[in-house]
Amino acid sequence: MLQNHKCKGMQDMLPDDMLRFRYIEDVFRDCCRDWSYKEIRTPTLDYLHLFTATGTLTPGMLSKVYSFLDWDGWSGERVVLRPDGTIPVARLYIDNLREQKLARLFYVTNIFAFEETGKENRERWQCGAEFFGGAQFVADVEIILLAKEVINKLGLSRVKLQLSHAGLVKALIKEFKLSSSEETRLTDRVLEGDWQALTAAKTSSPELDRLISSLLNLKGKSSSFLNNIRALTTQSSPDFKSSLEDFINITTLLDSMGCNYEIDTKAMQGFEYYTGACFQLSAGGKKVGGGGRYDNLVPLMNGEETPACGFALYVDPIMGLLPSKKEDKANILVKGEELSSEIANNCFTLAGLLRNAGYHTEVDFTGREESDFRWVILVSEKKPSPFVVIDCRQKRQRKAVDAVEIFLILRQE
Amino acid sequence: MNNYYCKVDKFAAEPQINDSYSTTKLHIQKNYKIALPKGRFLSSTARFLSEAGLGFDGYSDKTRQYRLQSTIIPDLSAKVFQEKDIPIQVAIGNYDLGICGLDWIEELLAKYPTGNLVKISGLNYGEGNVHVVASNRAGISNIDELLDRQNDFRIVSEYPNLAEAFALNQRMKKFRVFPVWGASEVYPPENADLSILWEECESSIAAQYLILLKTLLPVTAFLIANRTSLENKDMSLLLSLITEPCQQSSVGITGHDDSIASTSRSPDRDNSNRTERAAQSYWQEKEIKLALPDGHQQAPTAQFLKQTNIAIPEYYDQLLNRRPSTDLDWLGIKVIRPQDMPLQVANANFDLAITGEDWLREHLYRFPSSPVQGLLTLGFGIVKIVVAVSQDMPVTNTEELRYLVQSGKFAPLRVASEYINISDKYLRDNHIDPYKLIPTWGASEAFLPEDADMLIDNTETGKTLKQHGLRIIDVIFQSSACLIGNKDSLSSPNKKGKINFLIESLQAGLS
């Protein structure tokens, strides 16, 4: 017989996984709300052209999207399972919220990308926040601090924040003075993580060589590093200079706020839509999040000029770093000693009262051996005390006449 | 694995063992299977194999045998497939090796970069290239001009995956790919901006009033292997016999050569192209656009249309003219594959088309709200769409099949068909589960019993199916040629009158 195999690259989340998943979600939601971000949700399906039109995902990423013709797709218009969190949010902002000068939005969503071996996840979950309208470097710092706060509150250890600057890298690539198609190809390779392509490309300027070498090989720990870079570059382009100034402003503020980080130019991968500072967060040696500034995305999607920045935390690796979670509420098993209409009625009525009072309550008539319950309440037709309340922690039991007495017992503990 | 797979042995001829190989053969693991191509590479592959010392009796243009046995290596059998099917068959492991054009390998790998398919070696023969072309009336000379000029592209191709990869690599902002069964050269400029097609030589591109924008890949014949077979089976003798001639480059098989290919074009084609040029320039002004079928359906359609008052002499004379002219100055006609017509009518590239009811149904099952509707059953080209299984399978009807599948004999039932959507619906409606569809491009009967358990295909008399040891267990429906139309065209005040005139003319042909 055909086995009910799980679809390759997809994963089940079991109750223990969901406790950790919801914990991450709750911490993330609470932090975002504290920072006045509003929750949104975008559709799972979107048109493929939403992702091709912006020219912001590399062909390598686009070749891994799940795309297909919808039931009315005879016109050849393909739809995709959301391959990225930010672009649909930018679409939502343009369609619905563009009148707002500032929009702070957050979401919890799944994204889909084909992965060849089927051993890695093809569906991944993200907690993301996007800040539309924040033009200044303080907006970049805001999202970095928010992302870090979530990671800290989750209790992850060995947290590392790496900073890079897409504007700086793109300005560097421009210094090569390549044709537009060659420049696109080099950018694609760099975005897909092939930094060798940058060092291998020939330049005629010793200063540029020095700059590339410093930026790719050295890792600064404070804004001083960037000040040094500024001192080394005398002939750089205005784009490079303004990106560097922006980067210095961000790192100086982070320094003054006591936020530790590492400047690693190579810590920027995958998303072509980043235009300014970008960052990567890791914990326990695993990448757990990343984000950055993407000022061109909204105009590329036919919206107005709108500066924006955001980040996403990767739920799947974070779940792997968290210990098992326990339900925080006391739980009660209401157990019918026999299966009769009257006992069942009493069980459901009592369980309803307990739930209203805030207890997680399960009703059972199977006679199974209970485990993991804080309380077990046996329900019978015995007079005058049809209830027996068992305190599983203290290992003792007391008879009760009615619900009032039961609540008194529960509250004594 | 079920019992039916063992029956392949009945097709095996008694092997003729060559003495020089009699000792070596002991080292070869049993049951090698190679998939060999039909069509454009059949004769060159047959010549290549014969020169490599790997004879397969019956592998020639003249015979229509699907199953072959090597006369040299006793345990080596072969099956002949549509070229397009070969990379899939090798990737999924039904065949250890395969020979086919690089275009179909790359078409599979563009969408499914499977590690199961290994490209072993080019075979020093092949024909033509896969090109990106546009109409020479589009007023452009290179791809960058086109990309600068517009934002929304329609790409038509028999290679939809290569087309999509091309569009992504070119960073097209918006594009739609229309997969077609053939005749993709006839779509630009009116019905597509770009066509990605295989052509033997560049001169034939120009002859079709197209301009070459980019050559994507040369189409050489390639030897491919299934990774697991390559890792686990000793196929060294077989591989050395096949790859040695390539390393020596001594195989006298023609590479792609423009001069040879261009001389092979028929005079008819040159004449018809002159007519095409004239017809092409008028296309946009035609108020009603009609698609007529090529291939097997051209002769019966021409026969039928002759009985009406619509004169299309070039079509009636069976010329290869994809834009035949007619005496109705408001009627534009293109000749395309009947399989592609419903989608083309849905997209309003044509107002009307003569296709088969089977292809109309296939389209409507996939796109239930499509604006295509059947207008007239024409009564010719009648075929039955049937469900057939191997004679050895102990079922005589759908119900028995359902019980057999439910009993767990198959994991799952493999169904080969050209009609993916009809098959899907049939299997769902009849609660036959689990099943797996194997899309084919014709000759589904060759898949049974080794590579599929059941087929859903068309048949006129059922004779071919019987010859291949198959039993029909159900007739899904009977299909005739039919006129289809776009609902919006039918309700358009400008078009309604002329469409009704055509419908009446065709109705007159029925009587």
Interface residues (C-beta under 8 A of the other chain):
Chain A: M1 L2 H49 T52 A53 G55 P59 L62 S63 S67 L69 W71 D72 G73 W74 S75 G76 E77 R78 E116 T184
Chain B: A110 P113 T114 G115 N151 R154 E164 A165 A167 L168 N169 R171 M172 K173 K174 F175 R176 V177 F178 L343 A346 N347 H363 R366 F367 P368 S369 S370 G408 A411 P412 P434
